[in-house]
Amino acid sequence: MEYRTGLGYDVHALRPALPMWLCGVRVPSEVGFVAHSDGDVAIHALCDALLGAAALGDIGHHFPDTDPAWKGVDSKLLLRRVVEMVRAAGYAVGNVDVTIALQAPKIGALVPEMRACLAGVMGVPEDRVSVKATTTERLGFVGRGEGCEVWAIATICK
């Protein structure tokens, strides 16, 4: 078997009165993500990890924010398409691990739902999906509540 690993990273600013989506789950919050799509920063990082593992470029190449077709799009659709691209390249999703840095709101209670959502979209068992939540101890733009950053790693196999 051939194994490959990819790393994804994304960041979005927070603003009042916008929706907050993480890992395909609507997060109750008074602030949400500034973005061209629905702003699901976690799915965007995960897409980049999967694309990187398969050497297929990045999310901005496949779904540019300059294309009106992707305006407001549900990021689960982007993830579904990325998984299709990975499979078309001859690979299967092995496992994924997502780390979300967000000062507030607290999202730990939503992690099981997030894992289930990602697993369902990718068509893999939940035990291949890890989602972790952390803060930055009030340091930096995340700690000041100005934004969210996410790291994702994906292993694929052929």
N, C-alpha and C positions, 0 to 999 in steps of 0.2 A: 504494500500500500504506500501511496505517496501522501504525505501530510503537508499542508501549508497553513501558515498563520498570518493574519492581517490585523493591523491596529487602526482604529478609527477614533477621531476626536472631533467634537463640535461644541459650539458655544452659541447661546442666544441671549439677547438682552431681555430684561423683564420690564413690562409696562402695565399700568392699571387697565382694567376693563378688557383685557384680552384673554382668550382661553389658554389653559395650560394643559398640554398633552404630554405624557411621558410613557414610553413603551406601549403606546396605543390606548392608554387609559386616561380618561378625563380626570384631572386632579382638581378638587375643590380649592379655589384660590381667588383672591381679589386681584391678582396680577397674572399675566400670561406672557407668552413669548412673542417677540417681534420677529416676523418671518414672512417669506413669500408663500410658503406652504402652510400647513397647520402648525408648524413650528416644533414638531416633536423631536427635540434635540437628541434624545436617546436613540430613536430609530435612525436618525441621520448618521450618528456616529457608528451605529451597528451596520448600516449600509456600507459605509466607507471601510469598515473592518472586513466585511465579506468581499467587497470588490477588490480590496487590496490583497487579500489572501489569494484570489484568483488572477491577480495582475490584470484587472479589467478597468483600471482607472479609478475615478472617484464619483461621488454622488453629483457634484456640480457639473461634471462632464455629461452624465447621462440625463440629468434632470435640472438644467440650468435655471437659475432664478430670473433670468431674462426672458424666459419662455412663458407667455401667458397661459399655456396649457397646464402648467403646474401651480398656478395661483390658487391658494387655498386648498390644495390637494391633501387628502388623508394620507399621512405618511405610511400607513399600513400598506397602501397600494404600492408605494415606492419599494418597501421592503419585500413585498411579494414579487415584484418585478426583478429585484436584485437577486433573490433566491432562484428565480427562473434562469437568470443569466449565469449564475454559478453552476446550476445543474446542466445548462446547455454546454458549458465548458467542460463537462464531464466530472464534476465534483459533487459531493454530498456535504451537507452541513454536519460537522462533527459536534462542536459545542461552541457556545458564545458566553461571554462574560461582560456585563455592563456595569460601570460605576458612575453614579450620578452625584455630582457635587452641587448641592442646593441648600442655602441657609434656611429658607422657609418657603413654603410650608413643609412640615415634616411629612415624609412620604413612606416611611417604613411599613405602615400598615397596608399599603397598596402593593407592596412587592409581590405577594403571591398572585394577585390579579395580573400584574405586569408580566410576570413569568409565563402565566397561562396564555396571555394574549400573544406574546412574541412567539411562543412555541406553536400556537395554532396558526399564526400567519406563515411561519417558516415550515410547518408540517413536520416538526420534530417533537420527541417526547419532552415534557417539562424538565426532566432531570438533565437535559443538555443545555438548559438556559439558566444563567445566574444573573441576578440583578441586585446590586448593592447601593445603598444610599448613605451619603456622608455629608458633612458640612465642612467648611474651611475654618472653623473656630473663629468666625467673624473677621477673617483676614481677606484682603483683596476684594475684587469686584463681586465675587460670589458672597463673601462674608458681609458686604455692605448691602446685599439684596438687590444688586443691579443686574444680575444675570445668573445663568446656570451653565456648567460645563460638564461634559460627559466623555468618558473614555470607554471604548469597547474593543474587545479582542475576539477574534473568531478563528476557529480551526476548521479547515475543510479537508476532505480526503477524497482520493481517487482510487 
